[in-house]
Structure formats: C-alpha cells, structure tokens
Amino acid sequence: SNSASPYNIMVDTVTATLLRPFSSSINPLSFPHMSLVYTLIQSLLLLI
C-alpha cells in the first residue's frame, strides 16, 4: 500500500499472512502473477 494508515498496514499483514504458505512453496520471482494475486486479495479486503 502507498498509504501508511493502520487499516492499510493491517490489510498488508493479512495479505502477507494469507500468501505465506504459497510464498514458501512457490518462489515469487519465478511466479510473475504473485504481485497480481497480492493486489487482488488486497482489493477484495478493501471492499469489506
């Protein structure tokens, strides 16, 4: 997130936690869509 608001920090933390199992099994550098998935999850969380 480009903003440092507590909510965005929470969203970043939740997103990172959700993606951790995938990040450990898939090298993000070899998986170009990881940033897209990350953005998608953040967008969904922001809609809540």
Z-matrix of the N, CA and C atoms (Angstrom, degrees):
N
C 1 1.462
C 2 1.529 1 110.57
N 3 1.315 2 116.39 1 145.10
C 4 1.449 3 119.75 2 179.51
C 5 1.525 4 110.77 3 -88.04
N 6 1.328 5 116.26 4 -5.35
C 7 1.459 6 120.99 5 177.74
C 8 1.520 7 109.00 6 -108.89
N 9 1.317 8 116.53 7 149.05
C 10 1.466 9 120.48 8 -176.71
C 11 1.526 10 111.00 9 -106.86
N 12 1.324 11 116.42 10 25.93
C 13 1.459 12 119.18 11 179.48
C 14 1.525 13 109.45 12 -67.79
N 15 1.335 14 117.44 13 151.42
C 16 1.472 15 120.85 14 -179.60
C 17 1.525 16 111.94 15 -55.01
N 18 1.336 17 117.40 16 -36.43
C 19 1.463 18 119.72 17 -178.88
C 20 1.524 19 110.51 18 -66.00
N 21 1.338 20 116.30 19 -44.03
C 22 1.465 21 119.37 20 179.98
C 23 1.514 22 111.52 21 -66.10
N 24 1.334 23 116.05 22 -35.42
C 25 1.468 24 119.52 23 177.07
C 26 1.528 25 109.38 24 -64.72
N 27 1.332 26 116.90 25 -40.13
C 28 1.462 27 120.77 26 178.10
C 29 1.524 28 109.93 27 -63.60
N 30 1.335 29 116.47 28 -43.80
C 31 1.466 30 120.76 29 179.63
C 32 1.526 31 109.94 30 -61.48
N 33 1.329 32 116.52 31 -42.75
C 34 1.465 33 120.27 32 177.92
C 35 1.524 34 110.90 33 -60.06
N 36 1.332 35 115.54 34 -42.96
C 37 1.458 36 120.29 35 -178.38
C 38 1.526 37 110.97 36 -65.83
N 39 1.342 38 115.88 37 -45.11
C 40 1.466 39 120.13 38 179.53
C 41 1.524 40 110.17 39 -62.69
N 42 1.319 41 116.21 40 -43.84
C 43 1.462 42 120.09 41 -179.13
C 44 1.519 43 110.90 42 -62.83
N 45 1.326 44 116.28 43 -44.78
C 46 1.461 45 120.37 44 179.43
C 47 1.524 46 110.87 45 -62.31
N 48 1.343 47 116.02 46 -38.39
C 49 1.462 48 120.58 47 179.56
C 50 1.524 49 110.71 48 -66.38
N 51 1.336 50 115.99 49 -41.68
C 52 1.461 51 120.08 50 179.71
C 53 1.521 52 111.57 51 -66.06
N 54 1.329 53 116.23 52 -33.86
C 55 1.463 54 119.97 53 -176.33
C 56 1.523 55 112.90 54 -89.49
N 57 1.329 56 117.00 55 -8.09
C 58 1.470 57 119.32 56 -175.92
C 59 1.540 58 112.50 57 -57.71
N 60 1.333 59 119.01 58 -45.50
C 61 1.474 60 118.50 59 179.86
C 62 1.531 61 111.83 60 -60.23
N 63 1.334 62 116.58 61 -35.05
C 64 1.454 63 119.96 62 -179.88
C 65 1.523 64 110.44 63 -75.68
N 66 1.329 65 115.65 64 -37.07
C 67 1.466 66 120.10 65 -178.34
C 68 1.528 67 110.95 66 -65.79
N 69 1.337 68 116.30 67 -32.78
C 70 1.452 69 119.31 68 -177.50
C 71 1.527 70 111.15 69 -76.27
N 72 1.341 71 116.62 70 -26.90
C 73 1.457 72 119.61 71 -177.47
C 74 1.521 73 111.55 72 -98.64
N 75 1.334 74 116.32 73 -18.95
C 76 1.458 75 120.54 74 -179.94
C 77 1.523 76 108.92 75 -126.35
N 78 1.316 77 116.01 76 125.15
C 79 1.465 78 120.12 77 177.77
C 80 1.528 79 108.45 78 -69.21
N 81 1.345 80 117.95 79 115.95
C 82 1.468 81 120.78 80 -177.74
C 83 1.523 82 112.41 81 -56.36
N 84 1.330 83 116.97 82 -29.98
C 85 1.459 84 120.50 83 -179.32
C 86 1.525 85 111.00 84 -68.56
N 87 1.325 86 116.25 85 -28.19
C 88 1.458 87 119.60 86 -179.30
C 89 1.527 88 110.75 87 -97.14
N 90 1.325 89 115.54 88 3.45
C 91 1.456 90 120.59 89 -179.26
C 92 1.525 91 108.28 90 -125.78
N 93 1.336 92 117.80 91 83.95
C 94 1.461 93 122.42 92 -171.19
C 95 1.530 94 114.10 93 -60.95
N 96 1.331 95 116.44 94 -18.77
C 97 1.460 96 118.81 95 -176.99
C 98 1.524 97 112.65 96 -86.25
N 99 1.344 98 117.18 97 -1.46
C 100 1.464 99 119.56 98 -177.32
C 101 1.516 100 111.43 99 -60.24
N 102 1.329 101 116.74 100 -41.43
C 103 1.460 102 119.04 101 179.86
C 104 1.517 103 110.53 102 -66.53
N 105 1.325 104 116.44 103 -32.45
C 106 1.465 105 120.52 104 177.94
C 107 1.524 106 110.16 105 -68.41
N 108 1.334 107 115.93 106 -43.02
C 109 1.462 108 120.43 107 177.60
C 110 1.520 109 110.10 108 -63.00
N 111 1.329 110 115.68 109 -41.88
C 112 1.464 111 121.18 110 179.42
C 113 1.525 112 110.18 111 -59.12
N 114 1.345 113 116.28 112 -46.49
C 115 1.465 114 121.18 113 179.72
C 116 1.519 115 111.07 114 -64.29
N 117 1.330 116 116.32 115 -39.85
C 118 1.460 117 120.87 116 -179.47
C 119 1.522 118 111.21 117 -63.22
N 120 1.326 119 116.56 118 -45.72
C 121 1.459 120 120.55 119 179.57
C 122 1.520 121 110.44 120 -63.06
N 123 1.338 122 116.46 121 -42.41
C 124 1.467 123 119.55 122 178.50
C 125 1.522 124 110.45 123 -61.22
N 126 1.331 125 116.48 124 -41.92
C 127 1.467 126 120.33 125 -179.51
C 128 1.523 127 110.75 126 -62.35
N 129 1.324 128 116.52 127 -40.86
C 130 1.462 129 120.65 128 179.50
C 131 1.531 130 110.69 129 -65.66
N 132 1.344 131 116.34 130 -40.57
C 133 1.460 132 119.63 131 179.93
C 134 1.523 133 111.11 132 -66.55
N 135 1.333 134 116.23 133 -33.56
C 136 1.462 135 119.99 134 -178.71
C 137 1.524 136 111.17 135 -71.00
N 138 1.331 137 116.47 136 -18.89
C 139 1.463 138 119.92 137 179.88
C 140 1.524 139 111.93 138 -81.28
N 141 1.319 140 115.91 139 -16.66
C 142 1.472 141 119.78 140 -178.22
C 143 1.518 142 110.42 141 -69.65
